[in-house]
Amino acid sequence: MAVIHRTTLTPGKLELLAPWLPTRPWYVGTGREPELTKAGGFRLDDPEGEVGIEFMVVTDTSGETPLSYHVPLTYRGAPLDGAEQGLVGTLEHGVLGTRWVYDGTHDPVLVAQLLSFLQGRAEAQAQSVSDTPDPSVARHFTGDGLSAEVASLTVDDDGDDDGQRGTTVVVGTVAGSLTLQVTRVLSPEPEPEQRTPGTGTTEALGHVTAGWRLPDGSEGRAPFVLLSDTVR
């Protein structure tokens, strides 16, 4: 299980994200610097114990209407080869030293563990407490027999101008190709429709749903990730 260290981070995570978020095509610009607060999230464990995996929600209050963003992150002790465009930045950890922080959609360790969680082979963990499962993070999966071994990743950031709110990750596995649609701009919404096995329809094979704190103190819930067959 991942250990959550009570120590200093320089810069802090929100300080690291503030200049990075406006560079993303799915960020809704306000004309001002982001004013971020942490609003929720959860973690997954790396079986090798080398990579920190966090699914963070931050709320930006710099505009007239607060907006919450889902930001999957990985924390590494060395640069990840070939993932330069996914680098958010570096920070100094009071215990672990320099950590390279990546947009997790570019990191095969996060993607593999996300697929493992969808398949019920990994367990969501509390965001800020060591060795504590988070049962509020729900998964639904209908793709029995799909492999979670990641062979390749292709990441596409969809801009707001075409109505998209997320990042599409095409995952090459040993059993074929899958698509993960990572929601970035969060708003409370119902559970997505699921594919009925054998019908040949294209609805989601699975999804991950989690909650976050809304500005009024209540909880919002929505799909953070949708899994589907890759359309060719």
ROGUGU-70254 format. One record per residue (C-alpha): residue number from 1; residue in one letter; x, y, z. Coordinates in steps of 0.001 Angstrom, whole numbers, plus 500000, padded with zeros to 6 digits. Each point is the difference from the previous one (the first is absolute). Layout:
[pt NUM,A,[X,Y,Z]]
...
//
This chain:
[pt 1,M,[500000,500000,500000]]
[pt 2,A,[501156,503543,499274]]
[pt 3,V,[501236,502000,502979]]
[pt 4,I,[498733,503570,500321]]
[pt 5,H,[502858,502047,501438]]
[pt 6,R,[499169,502987,502212]]
[pt 7,T,[502693,502298,498677]]
[pt 8,T,[500702,503112,497956]]
[pt 9,L,[499575,500354,496231]]
[pt 10,T,[501763,502817,498162]]
[pt 11,P,[498184,501239,498036]]
[pt 12,G,[496676,498681,501280]]
[pt 13,K,[497796,498005,497663]]
[pt 14,L,[497554,502851,499447]]
[pt 15,E,[502893,502379,499307]]
[pt 16,L,[501302,497527,497417]]
[pt 17,L,[496608,499613,498337]]
[pt 18,A,[499104,503709,499861]]
[pt 19,P,[502252,500909,497022]]
[pt 20,W,[499491,496628,498296]]
[pt 21,L,[496199,499879,499892]]
[pt 22,P,[499577,503011,497660]]
[pt 23,T,[502238,498249,497439]]
[pt 24,R,[497492,497149,499683]]
[pt 25,P,[497414,500085,497175]]
[pt 26,W,[497227,498916,502365]]
[pt 27,Y,[500628,502799,502511]]
[pt 28,V,[497294,502677,499959]]
[pt 29,G,[501920,503263,500045]]
[pt 30,T,[498882,502793,502320]]
[pt 31,G,[502454,502711,498997]]
[pt 32,R,[501626,499722,503417]]
[pt 33,E,[502465,497692,501677]]
[pt 34,P,[498312,496867,501380]]
[pt 35,E,[499010,500117,503669]]
[pt 36,L,[500067,496360,500981]]
[pt 37,T,[498773,498003,502955]]
[pt 38,K,[500136,496242,500420]]
[pt 39,A,[496488,498538,499748]]
[pt 40,G,[500510,496236,500206]]
[pt 41,G,[501479,496984,498297]]
[pt 42,F,[501437,496568,500678]]
[pt 43,R,[503110,497921,499417]]
[pt 44,L,[501013,496690,498499]]
[pt 45,D,[503060,498011,501027]]
[pt 46,D,[502868,499153,497675]]
[pt 47,P,[500705,496266,500574]]
[pt 48,E,[503726,500746,499683]]
[pt 49,G,[499821,502764,502588]]
[pt 50,E,[501916,502442,497802]]
[pt 51,V,[497372,502342,498536]]
[pt 52,G,[497501,502093,501940]]
[pt 53,I,[496559,499983,498347]]
[pt 54,E,[497422,502639,500887]]
[pt 55,F,[496685,501024,498441]]
[pt 56,M,[499637,503551,501266]]
[pt 57,V,[497059,502396,499748]]
[pt 58,V,[500731,503720,500186]]
[pt 59,T,[497479,502824,499893]]
[pt 60,D,[500878,503272,498289]]
[pt 61,T,[498206,503024,501463]]
[pt 62,S,[501667,502644,497829]]
[pt 63,G,[496936,500383,497754]]
[pt 64,E,[496411,500975,500620]]
[pt 65,T,[499013,496341,500307]]
[pt 66,P,[502279,497553,501872]]
[pt 67,L,[501098,497062,497850]]
[pt 68,S,[501393,496676,501186]]
[pt 69,Y,[502651,498114,498059]]
[pt 70,H,[501044,496356,500200]]
[pt 71,V,[503795,499749,499802]]
[pt 72,P,[501573,496509,500099]]
[pt 73,L,[503629,500322,501108]]
[pt 74,T,[502989,497728,500421]]
[pt 75,Y,[503043,500690,502157]]
[pt 76,R,[503347,498485,499008]]
[pt 77,G,[503536,500004,501366]]
[pt 78,A,[501476,500386,496499]]
[pt 79,P,[498792,501299,496617]]
[pt 80,L,[497712,497723,497975]]
[pt 81,D,[501558,499362,496588]]
[pt 82,G,[497835,501138,497102]]
[pt 83,A,[497494,501884,502163]]
[pt 84,E,[501460,503498,499764]]
[pt 85,Q,[496733,501518,498775]]
[pt 86,G,[498237,498579,503049]]
[pt 87,L,[502355,501612,502528]]
[pt 88,V,[498192,502393,502331]]
[pt 89,G,[503178,500961,501851]]
[pt 90,T,[502265,498986,502858]]
[pt 91,L,[499708,500497,503725]]
[pt 92,E,[502180,499371,503021]]
[pt 93,H,[498586,497438,502419]]
[pt 94,G,[501237,500323,503572]]
[pt 95,V,[500596,496236,500277]]
[pt 96,L,[500374,498671,496433]]
[pt 97,G,[501919,502882,498397]]
[pt 98,T,[499331,501173,496458]]
[pt 99,R,[496784,498651,498488]]
[pt 100,W,[499069,500245,496332]]
[pt 101,V,[496256,500626,499750]]
[pt 102,Y,[498161,498824,496870]]
[pt 103,D,[496550,500305,498546]]
[pt 104,G,[499031,496415,500776]]
[pt 105,T,[498322,499433,496638]]
[pt 106,H,[503545,499878,498559]]
[pt 107,D,[501252,497470,502547]]
[pt 108,P,[499586,496257,499238]]
[pt 109,V,[500171,499111,503706]]
[pt 110,L,[496919,502100,500802]]
[pt 111,V,[498126,498703,496959]]
[pt 112,A,[500782,496367,500819]]
[pt 113,Q,[498852,500413,503600]]
[pt 114,L,[496861,501809,498886]]
[pt 115,L,[499131,497036,497771]]
[pt 116,S,[500800,497640,502880]]
[pt 117,F,[497646,501980,502242]]
[pt 118,L,[497250,499811,497384]]
[pt 119,Q,[500480,496232,499881]]
[pt 120,G,[499835,499661,503772]]
[pt 121,R,[503679,499060,500394]]
[pt 122,A,[500980,503223,501793]]
[pt 123,E,[498363,502026,502763]]
[pt 124,A,[499457,503751,500210]]
[pt 125,Q,[501860,501578,502901]]
[pt 126,A,[499274,503091,502077]]
[pt 127,Q,[501680,503088,498619]]
[pt 128,S,[501729,501173,503179]]
[pt 129,V,[500143,496993,502372]]
[pt 130,S,[502414,497070,499739]]
[pt 131,D,[498711,496446,499575]]
[pt 132,T,[496321,500991,499976]]
[pt 133,P,[497620,498830,497256]]
[pt 134,D,[497466,502488,498661]]
[pt 135,P,[496727,498112,499370]]
[pt 136,S,[498290,503150,498704]]
[pt 137,V,[501858,499627,496691]]
[pt 138,A,[497772,497777,497888]]
[pt 139,R,[500843,497956,496925]]
[pt 140,H,[497876,498207,497429]]
[pt 141,F,[501473,497594,497448]]
[pt 142,T,[498454,497767,497345]]
[pt 143,G,[503098,499113,497970]]
[pt 144,D,[500733,496596,501466]]
[pt 145,G,[503155,498475,498599]]
[pt 146,L,[501652,503290,499007]]
[pt 147,S,[503672,500260,500826]]
[pt 148,A,[501331,502915,502060]]
[pt 149,E,[503603,499617,498837]]
[pt 150,V,[500852,503296,498296]]
[pt 151,A,[502116,499674,496854]]
[pt 152,S,[499629,503575,498691]]
[pt 153,L,[498257,503332,500659]]
[pt 154,T,[498715,502702,497680]]
[pt 155,V,[498678,503131,501712]]
[pt 156,D,[497740,502621,498391]]
[pt 157,D,[498966,503165,501891]]
[pt 158,D,[496627,501184,498688]]
[pt 159,G,[499397,503749,499966]]
[pt 160,D,[496925,501776,501330]]
[pt 161,D,[499213,501364,496513]]
[pt 162,D,[498812,496592,498802]]
[pt 163,G,[497853,499394,503077]]
[pt 164,Q,[502356,497567,501708]]
[pt 165,R,[500797,500097,503702]]
[pt 166,G,[502753,497464,500281]]
[pt 167,T,[503007,498020,498872]]
[pt 168,T,[499768,496939,497780]]
[pt 169,V,[502580,497282,500617]]
[pt 170,V,[500233,497174,497473]]
[pt 171,V,[501554,497020,501767]]
[pt 172,G,[501671,497216,498111]]
[pt 173,T,[499798,496798,502070]]
[pt 174,V,[501074,496449,499272]]
[pt 175,A,[496355,499229,499172]]
[pt 176,G,[499235,502996,497754]]
[pt 177,S,[499267,503710,500200]]
[pt 178,L,[497860,501823,502587]]
[pt 179,T,[499055,503647,500525]]
[pt 180,L,[499955,501801,503329]]
[pt 181,Q,[498103,503280,500034]]
[pt 182,V,[501262,501993,502991]]
[pt 183,T,[497551,502686,501124]]
[pt 184,R,[501795,503256,500778]]
[pt 185,V,[497259,502580,500623]]
[pt 186,L,[497770,498471,502664]]
[pt 187,S,[496295,500603,500512]]
[pt 188,P,[497588,497795,501959]]
[pt 189,E,[498267,497585,497652]]
[pt 190,P,[498358,496546,500035]]
[pt 191,E,[501726,496693,499426]]
[pt 192,P,[500805,499367,496309]]
[pt 193,E,[498261,497338,497962]]
[pt 194,Q,[501804,496677,499801]]
[pt 195,R,[500409,497631,497107]]
[pt 196,T,[498026,496790,500211]]
[pt 197,P,[502439,497218,499025]]
[pt 198,G,[499227,498514,496618]]
[pt 199,T,[497822,502853,498719]]
[pt 200,G,[502663,501555,497794]]
[pt 201,T,[499250,503501,501287]]
[pt 202,T,[502740,502507,500772]]
[pt 203,E,[499119,501236,503495]]
[pt 204,A,[502572,499842,502752]]
[pt 205,L,[501583,496727,500999]]
[pt 206,G,[500497,501511,503419]]
[pt 207,H,[500439,503139,502030]]
[pt 208,V,[501462,501387,503204]]
[pt 209,T,[497779,502334,502026]]
[pt 210,A,[501187,502068,502949]]
[pt 211,G,[498992,503005,502035]]
[pt 212,W,[501403,503435,500765]]
[pt 213,R,[499044,503007,502126]]
[pt 214,L,[497894,502656,498298]]
[pt 215,P,[500489,503684,500913]]
[pt 216,D,[496815,499953,502111]]
[pt 217,G,[501384,497150,502120]]
[pt 218,S,[497867,497240,498494]]
[pt 219,E,[501379,497046,498044]]
[pt 220,G,[499942,499600,496247]]
[pt 221,R,[500436,496626,498319]]
[pt 222,A,[500736,499263,496364]]
[pt 223,P,[501907,497571,497797]]
[pt 224,F,[503703,500822,500172]]
[pt 225,V,[500875,497443,497304]]
[pt 226,L,[498111,498090,497295]]
[pt 227,L,[501361,496853,498348]]
[pt 228,S,[498890,498930,496527]]
[pt 229,D,[501144,498062,496955]]
[pt 230,T,[502211,501969,497659]]
[pt 231,V,[498086,501011,496874]]
[pt 232,R,[502004,499411,496828]]
//
